[in-house]
Amino acid sequence: MTGKPRIAYLSGANATISNSPPLVTSNKARAMHGLPPKTNPDGSEARFDVLRPQRLAAPVTVYVEQFSAHPLEADAADLYGPPDGYVDATRTFHAERQSDSDTPVFKIELTPEDGLYPMPYMARQADGSAWEDDCAFPGAPAEKSRQAYYPDGSRIFEEIDRFGIAEDGTGNLVSQLADMDFFRIMPSGGYTRGQAAADRTDMGEGDIEPEVMGRDFFAYRPVHLATSPHRGWMARMVNDIQDILDSGDYLGAVWTQGSPRVEETLYWLNLMLDTTLPVCGNAAQRTHGEISNDGPKNLVDSVNYITSEIWRDSDGKNRAGTVVIQEQQIFASREVQKGEARPGGYVATGGHGGLLGAVRHGMPPILTYLPGSKHTYLSDVNRTRLPDSVTGYTKSGGGIDAVEISVKDGDGRLLEAAIPKVTITKEGNYSPEASDSRADREVDLVAQIDDNLINSPLAGFVVEGQSPYGSMTNAQRNALMIRAVYCGMPVVRVGRGNNEGFSGRAGVFLGGSNLTSTKARLVLMACLLKFGAPPPAADPTAPTEAETAAIQDRLDQYQAVFDTH
């Protein structure tokens, strides 16, 4: 036992933060095996080999030239002690100088126990050719391609501790603060030969079934083999993360995922997790090891945030909800959005805040604002507060019948099959084909409504309409959305882009306030799990006053969640 806090690292899908640049065969290896050298784009010889972190297999002695760590070390030579010895013109080491031309050196014994060292990459392909990319050849199938993503965060944190340097010149930036445990919740890399499959959260100990990309792990490189998780994973991740946080072993958790995806997952966790502990989301705009890669700093900042405990309120509970920490900024998960694919590319949406604080230089992290919306253990729609089942509706014969949808199993875990289907549709001006356009020409909405009635008892729509109210200019599409509500599919409207909150309740349409369409979708899904679908009208084209009133009563419950979460 170290006495340091423990933090859970949770691996998510498509995570550039755990993605490595291709391992390209070095020129040192090419020269050794008679292969053509790697050249610059203009055909000139490359100046240096790229160095990649690797492990020594045996001890080795190296001699490092004195005053080579900084261009101005020699300028302060009188401040330094003597070297360990000298290397002569034949590169032989001597404890004493033999000639004025000898090079003063430090003698270093390197051992495998020291950890990773940056060295040229010497591997070649099975046929003896050089590796030029992740794949054996362009467009190669999976069996001829290497994985760029790490299977969990352990190697990333080892490299941060080994190579990361603080402002004061020290290292071990994570291990000096906390101990990390690594969980492969929805990983980006997998063990296709089953070497470590027993570590998976959904498999028993000793089971070594090979993992499959697109089923067990999800990456977007190689790009022609890219996969993403299905909707059921939204239940699986909540269950697994809730179990980890409920264990009592951790001060908090760090979740990593693809940079365009992390904003949605962290807000979903903000709605669904019943925890008083902090969960930080991290992503990266550049791969791990790439020039100026931003991921390691984001991860260290999350560890700093969790261990600082500035998130605690007077009762010791998390007062900030789930957050995304990027480029030393602490974002509320409700408002954060990726705005651009560069470090610093995250923005706060909604026009009224969302940036809670900062991770500062040489000082503890600070929270200057707190979210006013309900989150995690305060959320009205967290997993604990969801019912065991709700009512949904499907089309049977000529009518719409009620069906009971199980939301949780006997252990209180979310069921994957219960996750609702919510479709986002965007409305632009001048969309009707003519003034007398027919509703049945809006084939996308017609098809989606009909499909929902057959296959998705819990379903709804988010309309991203005009700024700022979310209204639609296409009367036919508007009529179809009204029909959807009377078929048991709630519809929420939000303004275009990053609107500031004028999207309010309008008739049978819910108002999404200042949520983006992607965030409004998550709230609507949570409401469907909490309250079930609104009761449909017997004839959706001609609802009665009583049917409309019943629908409005149910939508009032939905709207209360939109207004407070």
PAVEXDREN-245693 format. One record per residue: z, x, y of N, C-alpha, C, O in turn; residue in one letter. Coordinates in steps of 0.1 Angstrom, whole numbers, plus 5000, padded with zeros to 4 digits. Each point is the difference from the previous one (the first is absolute). Layout:
PAVEXDREN-245693
ZXYZXYZXYZXYa ...
END
This chain:
PAVEXDREN-245693
500050084988500049925012500050095012500850095001m 498449885009499850085012500849955012500350075009t 500049804991500749945011499049955011500349935009g 498450114989498949955009499649864996500149964988k 499449965021499549874997498850014991499350105000p 500449794993498849994991499149905007500449905005r 498350144995499049915005498949984989499750094993i 499849785006499049974990498650025007499849945010a 499450134984498650025004499249904991500050024988y 499249895019499349904993498550025002499549995011l 499850044978498650035001499249875000500149924992s 499050075019499149885001498650054998499750114999g 499449795002498650024996499250065011500349995012a 498650084985498950055009500650085011499649995012n 501450094985500850075010499450135004500250104993a 499249915018499550135005501150105002499850124999t 501449845004501150095001500350074987500650115001i 499049844988500150074987498750044994499850004988s 499250035021498750034996499750145003500350045011n 499050034981499850145002498550035002499249934994s 500450165015498650045001499550054987500850054991p 497949955006499550054987500450144998500050085009p 500349954978500350144996498650074997499449974990l 500250115020498750074999500250144995500950075004v 498349974986500150134995499950115010499150005008t 501850104992500050105011498950104998499450014989s 500350065021499050114999500550124991499250074994n 502149955006500650104991499749974986499650094992k 500549785004499649964986498550014998499650044989a 499749925021498550004999499550144998499150034991r 501550075016499650144999500450054986499250074994a 502049895001500450054987499149954989499850074990m 499649815011499249944990498550005003499349934993h 500350145017498650025003499349875005498949984998g 501949945009499549875006499650035014500650085007l 498449844998499650025015501249965009500849914996p 499450175014501249975009499949875008498949955002p 502250005002500149895008499750055015500750095004k 498349855002499650045013500349905011500349884997t 499650165015500149915012498749915000499050034994n 501049865014498849915000498850075005498949964996p 501250155012498850075004499650114990499050085003d 501749934986499650094990500750145001499950084991g 500949945019500750125002501250014990500549894995s 500050235003501250024991501249945006500350025012e 500549904980501249955004501050115003500150104993a 500749885018500950115005501250014990500350124997r 500349774999501150014991499949904989499249905000f 501550134989500249904990501149905004501050045007d 498849844989501149905003501150024990499850034988v 501449975017501250024991500749864997500249925009l 500150064978500649884996501350034993500150104992r 500949825010501350024994499950004985499549904994p 501050204999500050014985501250084996500850065008q 499549944979501250064994499650144993499050014993r 501950085009499850134993500549984985500949924998l 498450154993500449994986500850124996500749994990a 499350115018500850124997500450075013499349985011a 501850104989500450075013498950105004499250054992p 500749975021499150105006500650065012500749945007v 498950194995500550075012498850015010498950044997t 501449925016499050015010500550085011501250015002v 497950055006500450085011499349945013498849995001y 502149975008499549935012500150105012501050065003v 497949945004500050095012501049965010500149885004e 500750225001501049985011499349955012498950055004q 501749865003499549955013498749914999499350005009f 500549944979498849924999500349855000499149924999s 502250045004500349865000499749945014500049885001a 499850205009499849955014499350115008500350124998h 498749845010499350115007500850095009499650115004p 501649845000500850075010501350064993500950045008l 499249954979501150074994500250145004501050055003e 497850034996500150145003500450035014500550115003a 499349795006500350025014501550015002500550065009d 500349894981501450015000500550094989501149974994a 498150135002500350084988501450075001500750024989a 499850005023501350075001501249914996501150044998d 498649835000501049904996500149994985500949934995l 498250134998499949994985500650124993500050115005y 500549864983500450104991498850064993498949965002g 501450144990498850084993499449914989500649914996p 498250125001499349944988500650044987500950095000p 498749844989500550044987499350124994500550064991d 498449985015499250114995498650015007499849935010g 499350144983498750035006499049994989500250044988y 498649925015498850004991499050105006499649995011v 500050104980499050105004498649954999499849884997d 499250215006498649965000499549964986499049934999a 501750114990499649964987500849874996499949964988t 500849985021500849884998501150024990500449914993r 500250215008501250034992501249995008500050055012t 501049894983501349985008500950134999500150064989f 500549975022500950125001501249955008499949935010h 501350114986501249975008500050075013500649955010a 498850174991499950085012498650015005499150004991e 500750025022498650025005499450134995500750105000r 498149904995499350114995499050065011499750125000q 499849795008499050045010500149905012500549894999s 499050165012500049915012499249884998500149905007d 498950114984499149884998500649904990499449894998s 501850144997500649904990500449875008500350005012d 499749894981500349875005501449964997500450004988t 500449985022501449954997500049864994499349915005p 501550074985499949874992501449954997501050085000v 499149794997501149954993499749974986498949954996f 502050084995499949984986500649874996501249975002k 498049944992500549864996499849984985498950024995i 502149944999499949964986499949854999500949925004e 497950034992499749864998500249964986499650074991l 501149825007500349954986499649854999499949935010t 499850024978499749864998501149915006499749895004p 501650164995501149915005500049985015500649915005e 498650185002500049985015499349875004500349955011d 498949994981499349885004498550035003499450104996g 500049815010498550005003499650125009500850035010l 498150034988499450095009498649975003499349954991y 500250065022498649985003499150124994500250115004p 498949854988499150104994498649944998499849885001m 499250214997498649954998500049914987500750034991p 498449875010499949914988498950064991498950025004y 501550014983499250084991499349924989499250054993m 501149825007499549924989498549975001499549995011a 499850004978498649964999499949884991500949964993r 497949985007499749894991499950054986499850124997q 500249784994499950044985498750074997500050084990a 499049895017498750074997499850135008499050074999d 502149985007500050125007499650005015500150105007g 499449794997499649995014501249985009501149974996s 498750045017501049995010500349855003499149925000a 502150055003500449875006499650005014500450095008w 498949804996499649995014500649875006500149995013e 500449924979500649885005500949944989500250074990d 500349815012500849934989499249984987500650014990d 498249965011499149974989499350124994499750095008c 500049904980499250114994498650015006499450105000a 500149785004498749995007500149885008500749914997f 498550085014500049885009499849874992499149994992p 501849915011499949874993500550004986499649914992g 501150195003500450014986500949894996500849955009a 499250014979500949894995501450065000500350125001p 500749794996501450035001500350124990500850095003a 498649914985500350104990499550145004500450104994e 498849905017499550135005500550035014499450085007k 501749854997500550025013501550034999500849954992s 499750135018501450035001500749915010499349945008r 502050044991500749925009500550085012500550114998q 499349845014500550075012501449955004500750085007a 499749804988501349955004501150054991499850024988y 501450005017501150044992500649884993499949895006y 500750124982500549894993501349945006500449894998p 500350205010501249955007500350105011499150085003d 502149915004500250085012500750134997500250075010g 500149964978500850124997499350135005500650095006s 498149934991499350125004499950015015500150105006r 499749785001499950005014501350055006500050095010i 501149874986501350045005500350144997500750075007f 498949984981500150144997499350095010500550105004e 498349854999499250085009500649995015499950105007e 500649794996500649995013501250105001500250075010i 500749934980501150095000499650144999500650095006d 498349944987499650144998499250055013500250125003r 499049805003499150055010500349945014499550065010f 501249834991500249945012501050095009501050054995g 498749965017500850095009500549915012499249945007i 502150074995500649935012499850085013499650114999a 500849835012499950065013500850135000499650095008e 501549924985500950115001499650114989500750094998d 498149894995499650104991500549984986499750084991g 501149825006500649984987499249904992499049945005t 501350054982499249914991500949914992501149965005g 498550004983500749904992500349885008501249955001n 497849995006500249905010500549874994500749925007l 499150054980500449884994501350024992501049935002v 499050174989501150024991501350045008501149984994s 498850075018501350025007500649875005501250005004q 498049894996500649885005500349904989501049925001l 498250074988500149904990499450044987499250095000a 501349854989499350014987499149894999500349885003d 498550154991499049904998499849964986500050094991m 499849785006499649964987498649935001499849935011d 499450094980498649955001499649894990500250014988f 499349885018499649894992498549965002499550005011f 499949984978498549975000499949855000499749944990r 500550005022499949855000498649954999499749914991i 499450145017498649965000499250135003499350005010m 500750104981499650135004498550025002499249914996p 500550205011498650035004499450094989498750004999s 502150074993499550094990500649964987501249954999g 498150084990500649964987499750104989499250095001g 501649894988499950094988499149934990500449924991y 498350125010499049934991500150054986499449934991t 501450175006500350044986501449974996500450034989r 500349905020501349944996501150105000501149974995g 498850155011501050105000501449955005501050044995q 498949885016501349965006500049855002500749955009a 498649984982500049855001501349944998500349895005a 500750184988501349944998500849995013501049935000a 498550145011500749995013499649875007500649975010d 498449964985499549885008501149894999500749994990r 499449945021501149905001499749884990500949934997t 497950054999499649894992499950034985499449924992d 501050205004499950044986501350054995500850055007m 499449934980501350054994500050154998498950064999g 502349994999500150144998499350044987500249944989e 499150175011499350054988498649944999499250064991g 500449845016498749954999499050095008500350025012d 498750034982499150105006498649945001499050084999i 500849795003498749955001499350065012500650015011e 498250034988499250065011499949905012499949884998p 500250175014499949925012498549995004499250094997e 500449795008498749975004499849985015500849925005v 498350155001499749975014499649865002499149954993m 501449985017499749865003500949914993500149885003g 500750174987501049924994501450055002500949925004r 499350214995501350065001500250095013501150025004d 497850025001500050085012498749985008499049954995f 501150075018498949965009499750115011500850045008f 497950004992499650115009498749965006499349914994a 500350155017498749985006499150124999498950005006y 501650104987499250124998500050034985501149994994r 497850055000498649995006499649865005500449904993p 498950105018499849875006499249904992500249885001v 499050174990499249914992500849944989499549914992h 501750145006500949954989501249935006501049974993l 499050005020501249955007500449874995499249914996a 502250075003500649874996501149965009500550095007t 499949794993501149955008500849904991499549944991s 501850045012500949914992499649855003499549975010p 500749954979499849865002501249935006501050075002h 498949815001501049935008501449994992501049995007r 498950014980501249994992501050115003501249994997g 498250135007500950115003501049975011501050075001w 498749845007500949965011501449954995501050025006m 498949924982501349964993500650124993501250025001a 498050064992500550114993500750105008501150054997r 498349985015500650115009501449955005500950075001m 499149805003501349945005501150014989501150055003v 498649924985500950004989500550144997501250024999n 497950085001500450134996500850075012501050074997d 498649905015500750065011501449945002501050075003i 499149804995501349935001500950064989501250025003q 498450004985500850064990500550145004501250034998d 498050055007500450135004501050005011501050075000i 498849845010501050005011501349934996501050035006l 498949884984501249934995500950094992501149974997d 498350154998500750094991501350065007500950044993s 499149965020501150075007500050155000500950065005g 498049994991499850154999499450065012500050125002d 499549805007499150055011500549955014500549895002y 499350205008500249975014498949935006500149935010l 498750084984498849945005498850044992500150074989g 498749895015498850024992498950045010499949955011a 499150134984498850035007498849954991499950034989v 499349895017498849954994498750065006499950015012w 499350054979498750065005498849924995500049954988t 499050035020498849934996498950045009500150075010q 498749884987498850025009500249965014500749905002g 498850175007500349985014499649865006500749955009s 498249994985499749865005500949894993500049895004p 500650154985500749914992501549995002500649904998r 500050215007501550015001500649895009501149964998v 498150005012500549915010500349864993500949935004e 498250034987500249874994501150014989500849914999e 499250194993501150014990501450015006500949934995t 499350145016501350015006500449875006501249974999l 497949955006500449875006500349904988500949925001y 498350094988500349924989501450034994500849914997w 499650225003501350044995501049955010501249964997l 498550045016500949955011500349864998501249955002n 497949974993500249864997500749974987500849914999l 498950184991500449974986501250074995500749944992m 499650185012501150074995501449945005500149985012l 500850014979501449965004500850134999500750024990d 499350065021500750125000500650035014499449965010t 501750114990500550055013499750145003500550065009t 498750004982499650145001498650025007499249905000l 500650215006498750025007498950044990500250074990p 498649885013498850044993499050055010499749925009v 499850204990499150065009498650014994499950044988c 499149925019498650024996499450135006500250025012g 499150054980499350125005498650004995499749964988n 499450095020498650024996499550135007500850075007a 498049974990499450115007498549985002499449934993a 500250125018498549995004499250124994498850005001q 501950104994499450124995500650034987501249984998r 498050074992500550034987501150115000500150085009t 500749924980501050104999499550144998499350034991h 501050065019499550135000498850035009499650115003g 499849785002498950015010500550055013501249995003e 497950075005500550065013500649895008499549895002i 501750145003500849915009500349874993500149905006s 500250114981500349884992501349945006501050085002n 499149795000501149945006501049944991501149975004d 498650024983500949944990501350064999501049935000g 499150204998501350064998501049985011501249974997p 498450035015500949985011500449855000501249975003k 497949944994500449864999501149984990501049925002n 498950144986500949994989501450065005501049944997l 499050185009501250065004500749915011501249995000v 498049955008500549915011500749884993501149955005d 498450004984500649884994501350044993501049935001s 499050194993501350054995501050025011501249974998v 498450085013500950025012500549865004501249995003n 497949914998500449875005501149944990501049955005y 498750064982500949944991501450075000501049935000i 499050205000501250074999500850005013501250025000t 498149955011500749995013500949885001501049995007s 498649914985500749874999500149925014500849925002e 498250115007500049935012499549854998500149925009i 499450064979499649864997501249914997499849885000w 501450174998501149924997500549925012500050055011r 500449824987500749925010501550024998500450084992d 500449845015501550025000500649974986501150044997s 498149884995500449984986499450094990500249984988d 499150125017499450104991498749954994499450074991g 500049825014498849954994498850045009500150045012k 498749964982498850045007499749905011499849884997n 500150165015499749915011498550015005499749925009r 499550164985498650025004499049954991498850005003a 501649954985499049954990499250124995500450115002g 498649864991499150104995499250065011499649935009t 500150204991499350065011498950094995500050044988v 499149995020499050104997500250125010500049975012v 500150154983500250125009498850084999499650064990i 499849965021498750085002500150085013500249945010q 499550194989499950085011501249995009499949995013e 501350014981501350005006500349875007501049995008q 498249904990500349875006500549914989499550004988q 501549925015500549904990499549865004500449955010i 498850004981499449875003500649894992500450024988f 499949865017500349884993498949974991498849995004a 501449984983498949974991499349875004498849994997s 501849925010499349885004498950035010499049935000r 501250175008499050025011499150124998499050025007e 501350074983499250124999498649974994499849914992v 499250175013498649984996499350145001500250075010q 499049964980499250125001498849965010499349914998k 500650175013499049985010498850094998498949975004g 501450154991498950104999500450104989501250024997e 497850044997500250104989500250145006499250094997a 501949935009500450135005501550005002500649895001r 500050234998501550005003500249945014499450045009p 501649884992500349935012499249875001500049935011g 499350034978499149885001500749874997499349905000g 502150104999500749874998500449945013500450075009y 499549804992500349935013501049884996500149964989v 500549995022500949884999499249885004499450005011a 500549904981499349885003500949895006501250025000t 498249885005500749885005500450005014500449895006g 499550225001500250005015501450005005500250005012g 500850004979501449995005500950094993501249974996h 498450155001500950104994499450044986498850004998g 502150044993499750044987500350154998500150044988g 500050035023500450144999501550015002500549985011l 500250054978501449995000500750135005501149995005l 498350124993500750135003499250124996498749994999g 501950125000499350134998500850094992501350005000a 498050094993500750124993499750125009498950045003v 502250015003499950095011500150154996500450034988r 499250065021500150144997501450055003500549985011h 500250084979501350065002501149905002501150055004g 498649824995501149905002499949904989498949994994m 502149935004499949904990499049895004499749985011p 499749954979499149895003500849895008501250005001p 498049925007500649915009499349864998498850004999i 502049895002499449875001500349955014501249995004l 497849975003500249955013499849855001500449945010t 498950004980499849864999500249954986499950084991y 500549805007500249944987499149874999499849935009l 499750044978499249884999500849885001501249994996p 498249915010500749875002499749904988500649895000g 498550154992499649914988500950034988500550114999s 499649794993500750024987499350094991498850014999k 502150064993499450104991500950024988501249975001h 498350084988500750044988501149914997499849884996t 501550165004501149924995500249875009500749914996y 498750095016500149895009498849904998500149895006l 498950154987498849934999500249874993500750004989s 498849895016500149874993499149994988500149914992d 499050185007499050004989500150124991499150034992v 502150045008500150124991500149954986500249884997n 499750214993499949964986501249924996499949904992r 501350145012501249934996500049855005500449914992t 499050065019500049875006498849914995499949895004r 499250174989498949924995500549914988500950044993l 498649845006500449924988499350054987499250085000p 501349874989499550034987498649954998499250064993d 500549825014498749944998499749925013500949965007s 497850024995499649915011498849914995499650024989v 500049895019498949914997498750055006500050035012t 499049984980498650035005499149884996500549914994g 498350115010499049884997498750064995499550105005y 500049834985498650034995499249874998500649894999t 498150135001499149894999499949964985499750094992k 500449795005499949954986499249875000500549905006s 498350104989499249885001499649975014499450095007g 500949794998499649975013501150015010499849985012g 501450064984501250015009500650145000499550094993g 501649935014500750125001501449984995500749915004i 499750164985501249984993501050115003499650125002d 501749854998501150095002500250084987499949954989a 500450185013500350094988501250085004500250045012v 500749994979501250085003499650154998499450044989e 500950045021499650144999501350084999500949995009i 499350084981501250094998499850125010499050074999s 502049955009500050115010500750124995499650115002v 501649874991500850114995500349974985500049894995k 500350224998500449984986501549994999500749985010d 499850024978501449974998500950115006501249985002g 498250145000500850115006499850015015500550095007d 498949814999499849995014498950095005499950035012g 499250024980498950085004498849925003499749904994r 499650145017498749935004499050014988499950104994l 499449795004498950004991498750035006499649945011l 499650154983498750045006499149885001499349995010e 500749924980499149895001500349905011499249925004a 502050095002500449915010499450045014500049915009a 499650214993499650055013498949915005498950004994i 501249945018499049915005498750065004499950125002p 499149804998498750045005499849965015499949885002k 500150215007499849975014498850075005499950134999v 499149805006498750055005500050015015500549915007t 499050214998499950025015498549975003499150054994i 500749865016498749975005500050035015500949965007t 498050104998499950045014499049915007498949974994k 501449985017499149905008499550075012500850055008e 497949964993499450055012499349895008499649904995g 500250125018499349905008498549994996499550094993n 499949805010498649984997499750004984498950054996y 502049904996499850014986499349884994499350014990s 500849875016499249894995498550035001499550055010p 499749904980498650035000499349905010499050045006e 501549844996499549915010501149905003501049994994a 498749935016501049905005500349894989501149945000s 497950044991500249914989500250064986499749944990d 500950195010500250074988501049914991500949945005s 498950074982500849934991501150094994499850124999r 501349824998501250084994499650064987500550114997a 498649824995499750064987499250135001499850074990d 499749965022499350125002500950125001499650124998r 501749855004501050115001500450044986501149974996e 498050094997500150014985501250094996500649984990v 499850125019501150084996501349934999500850014991d 499549905019501249935000500049894990501049974993l 497949965006499849894990500350064986500849944992v 498650185005500250064987501450044997500649984990a 500150085021501350054998501049884998500950014992q 498949885016500949894998499949944986501049974994i 497750015002499849954986500650094990500649954990d 499250185011500650104990501549995000500650014990d 500049985022501550005001500549884992501050004993n 498349885009500449884993500050014985500749944993l 498450155002499950024986500950114994500649984990i 499550135018500650124994501350045007500750084994n 499649875018501150065007500949885006499849955011s 501250014981500949895004500850035013500349915007p 499950224996500650045012499050085008499750114996l 499849835014498950065008500049965014500749905004a 498750185005499949975014499050085007499350084994g 500649905019499150085008500650055013501049945005f 498550175000500350055013498750015008499050064995v 501049875016498850005009500350105012500949975008v 498350134992500050095012498949945010498850034998e 501749895011499149945009499950065014500150125001g 499749795009499850065014501450055005501049974995q 498850125014501250055007500449915011499149955007s 502250014995501150054992500549904990500950024992p 498549865008500649884993499649994985500649934993y 498450145003499549994987499149884997499749974989g 499949975022499249874998498650044995499550115002s 499849794992498750024995499049925009500249895004m 498650174998499049935008499049934991499249925005t 500850114982499149934991500749884994500950014992n 498749875013500649884996500049974985500949944995a 498050114999499949974985501050094993500749954990q 499550175014501050094993501449955003500950004991r 499349955021501349955004500349884991501249984995n 497849935003500249884992500450044985500849944994a 498550165001500350054987501450054999500649984989l 499950095021501350054999501149895001501050004993m 498749895014500849885000500049944986501149964995i 497750034999499949954987500950084990500649954991r 499350195011500850094991501549965000500750004990a 499849985023501449965001500349884992501149994993v 498149915008500249874993499850014985500249914993y 499250205003499950034986501250084994500050044989c 501049995020501150084996500050155003500750084994g 498349965015499950145003500350025015499249975008m 502050084995500350025014499150105007499550094994p 500349895019499150095008500850055012500649925007v 499450214995500650055012499050075008499050064995v 501149925018499050055010500650125008501249995004r 498150114997500450115009498950045009498849974997v 501550105014498950045009499350124995500550074991g 498449965015499250114996500750145004500650015010r 499350084980500550135003501550005001500749944993g 499850145017501450025002500549905011500250045012n 499949834985500449905010501550015002500750064993n 499749885019501450015004500949894998501150005004e 498449894988501049904996499749865005501049924999g 497950055006499749875005499449914989499649885002f 500450174985499449924989501249914995500750044991s 499349845014501149914996499649894991498849994997g 502149924999499749894992499049915007500249975012r 498949984981498949915005499749894990499250034991a 501349855010499749904990500550044986501250034998g 497949974993500450044986499850154998500250054989v 499450035021499950144999501350075004500649965010f 499850144982501250085004499650105010498850045001l 502150015007499850105010500650134995501250014997g 497950105004500550134995500650095011500250124997g 500049825015500650085011499250135002498849995001s 501950125000499350125003499750094988499750125001n 500349824987499750074988498550024999499249925004l 500450204990498650024997499749914988500949954993t 497850035004499749924989500550054986500449924992s 499650215007500550064987501549974998500449984989t 500350035022501549984999500349854999500949964992k 498349955015500249864998499749964986500749914994a 498450154999499749974986501250024992500349924991r 500450195011501250034992501149905002500749964991l 499550005022501049895002499749874993500849944995v 497950035006499549874994500250014984500449904994l 499450215001500250024985501549984997500449944990m 500550125018501449994998500549855002500849964992a 498649975017500449865002499549914988500749914996c 498250124999499549934988501050024988500249914993l 500350215006500950034989501449945003500749964990l 499650025022501349945004500049855000500949944994k 498150005011500049855002499049934991500049884999f 499150194994498949944993498949955010500150025012g 498949924982498949955008500349875007500849924994a 498750055018500249875006499449894991499050034993p 501649865007499449894991498749955005499849975012p 499250034980498649965004499949855002500849924995p 498250045013499749865001499249954988499250084994a 500949795002499349954989498550015003499250034991a 500449955022498650025004500150095012500349965011d 499450174987500150105010499149975012500350055011p 498749874988499249975011500549885008499549975011t 501549964984500549885007501549994997500549914993a 500450195012501449994997500749895007499649965011p 501449994983500849895007501050065009500350125000t 500349805008501150055010501150064992500650105003e 499849834986501150054992499750134993500950095000a 497949934996499650134994500050115010500450114997e 499149865015500050095011501450055004500350115002t 500649794998501450035004500650084989500850105004a 499049884983500550084990499550145001500850104998a 497949925005499550135001500650075012500450124999i 499849815012500550065012501550054998500450105004q 500349824988501450044997500050134992500950085003d 498249934988500050134992499550115009500650124999r 498549865009499550105009501050055010500050115005l 501049804999501150035009500850124994500450095007d 499849904979500750114994499350135000500550115003q 498249884995499150125001500150065014500250125002y 499749795009499950055013501350075004500050105008q 501149854987501350065003500150154995500550085007a 498849954982500050134995499050095009500350115003v 498649835000499150085009500650035013499750105006f 501249814999500650025013501150105000500550055011d 500049994977501250084999499950124992501050084999t 497949954995499850114991498950095004499750114994h 
END
